[in-house]
Amino acid sequence: MRYTNIRYSITLNRTQIDYLADEIHGVSRLACLGTFLSLAAIEPVTVKKKGFSAGVLPGRFIASKVELAE
């Protein structure tokens, strides 16, 4: 992979951090946030799936229901 040292910058207040850190129902919201960040495009790309095509700009992501469920 060409991008090996990617840095993310997010500003959260204490209430938001507490919400993300709460693992109610056994779901780690911080892990989910990390997954969303890792799915974000680094450069403009075109995603082609069965019967679907879309341009994805940097900082945005596209995920199927299956990927989101995982």
C-alpha positions as CSV (number, residue, x, y, z in Angstrom):
1,M,0.0,0.0,0.0
2,R,1.3,3.4,-1.0
3,Y,-0.1,5.2,2.1
4,T,1.4,3.7,5.2
5,N,1.5,6.6,7.6
6,I,-2.0,8.1,7.5
7,R,-3.0,10.5,10.3
8,Y,-6.5,11.3,11.3
9,S,-7.6,14.4,13.1
10,I,-11.0,14.5,14.9
11,T,-12.1,17.0,17.5
12,L,-14.5,15.5,20.1
13,N,-15.8,17.0,23.4
14,R,-15.9,15.0,26.6
15,T,-19.5,13.9,26.1
16,Q,-18.7,12.5,22.7
17,I,-15.7,10.6,24.0
18,D,-17.7,9.1,26.8
19,Y,-20.4,8.0,24.3
20,L,-17.8,6.4,22.1
21,A,-16.1,4.7,25.0
22,D,-19.3,3.2,26.4
23,E,-19.5,-0.4,25.2
24,I,-23.2,-0.9,26.0
25,H,-24.7,-4.0,24.4
26,G,-21.2,-5.3,23.8
27,V,-20.5,-3.0,20.8
28,S,-17.3,-1.0,20.8
29,R,-18.2,2.3,19.2
30,L,-14.5,3.3,19.1
31,A,-13.8,0.2,17.1
32,C,-16.7,1.1,14.7
33,L,-15.3,4.6,14.4
34,G,-11.9,3.1,13.6
35,T,-13.5,1.0,10.9
36,F,-15.2,4.0,9.3
37,L,-11.9,5.9,9.3
38,S,-10.1,3.0,7.6
39,L,-12.7,2.8,4.9
40,A,-12.3,6.5,4.0
41,A,-10.9,7.2,0.6
42,I,-7.4,8.7,0.5
43,E,-7.7,9.9,-3.1
44,P,-10.6,10.1,-5.6
45,V,-11.7,6.6,-6.7
46,T,-14.6,5.1,-8.7
47,V,-16.3,2.2,-7.0
48,K,-18.0,-0.3,-9.3
49,K,-20.3,-3.0,-7.9
50,K,-23.0,-5.1,-9.5
51,G,-25.4,-2.6,-11.1
52,F,-23.8,0.3,-9.3
53,S,-21.0,2.8,-9.9
54,A,-20.1,5.9,-7.9
55,G,-17.2,8.3,-7.4
56,V,-15.8,8.5,-3.9
57,L,-14.0,11.7,-2.9
58,P,-11.2,11.8,-0.3
59,G,-12.5,11.5,3.3
60,R,-15.7,9.7,2.2
61,F,-16.4,6.0,2.0
62,I,-18.8,3.6,0.6
63,A,-19.7,0.3,2.3
64,S,-22.2,-2.5,1.7
65,K,-24.7,-3.6,4.3
66,V,-22.6,-6.7,4.8
67,E,-19.4,-4.6,5.4
68,L,-21.4,-2.4,7.9
69,A,-22.8,-5.4,9.7
70,E,-19.3,-6.8,10.2
